[in-house]
Amino acid sequence: MLEFLFEHELIPFHLSVLALILLSMAETFGYYLGIRPSTFLKKVSPDWLIESPLLQVKFSKVLIFVFLLLNFSFAGYFLQLSIFASKQEFAAWYYVILPALVIAIFFTVFMIHCLDQVIKPKITTNQVDLLGRLATVSSGNARPGFSAQARVRDENGQLHYVQVEPEFGELEFQSQIILIRFRKSHYIAKKISTSNQLFSSDQY
C-alpha cells in the first residue's frame, strides 16, 4: 500500500485526489465560516470562462472542478494499472497525463449534462414580468410540445432560468429569442433573426 502511495509515476493522480479532498474540506468549513474558495475563484476567473455555455448550469460551478479532478485521478489510475497489469511496470507519468486529461474532460462534460438535466429547472413564475425580454436558449433545442431552458435577465439585472417553446419551428441551442407569451409552466418564444441588428448580446 505504501509503495502505491509513493509510486513516482502516480504522483500527478495522487495530487489530484489530494486537491479534491482539500477543496471539499475548504468548501465545507468555508460554508460555515463565510469564506468559501468558490467565491474567490469566481472573482479571479476571466469573464469569457464564466460566460462559457458549458458553465451555464443549474448547480454550483465548483462541482464541475470536482468532477474534473475526480475523473482525472480515476482515469490516470485506470490507465496506469492497466499498463502495469500487462507490462508489470508503470508508464512514465508524462505519457499518461494527456490521455487521462482527455478522458477526464469527456466524462466531466457527460456528468455535467446528465446532472443539469436531472436538476429541476428554476421556473420563473408570472410574478416577474419577463414578456418582451430577450433571452438565450441555454440547454437543448425547443420544439412545439418539447420545451428547453433559456436564461433571461429582468429589469433589475437578475438572471432567471425559464422553460420556452416555439409556436412552430425550432429554437436551437444558444439561439437568441424573445419571450412573447406565458402559458402555464413555460413561455412561448420567437427566434430573433441573426441579421437583425436592433438587438445586441449585452442587453440580456
Salt bridges, closest charged atoms under 4 A:
GLU27 OE1 - ARG36 NH2 3.11
ASP116 OD1 - LYS58 NZ 3.47
ASP154 OD2 - HIS160 NE2 2.78
GLU165 OE1 - HIS186 NE2 3.68
GLU167 OE2 - ARG181 NH2 2.47
GLU172 OE1 - LYS191 NZ 2.76
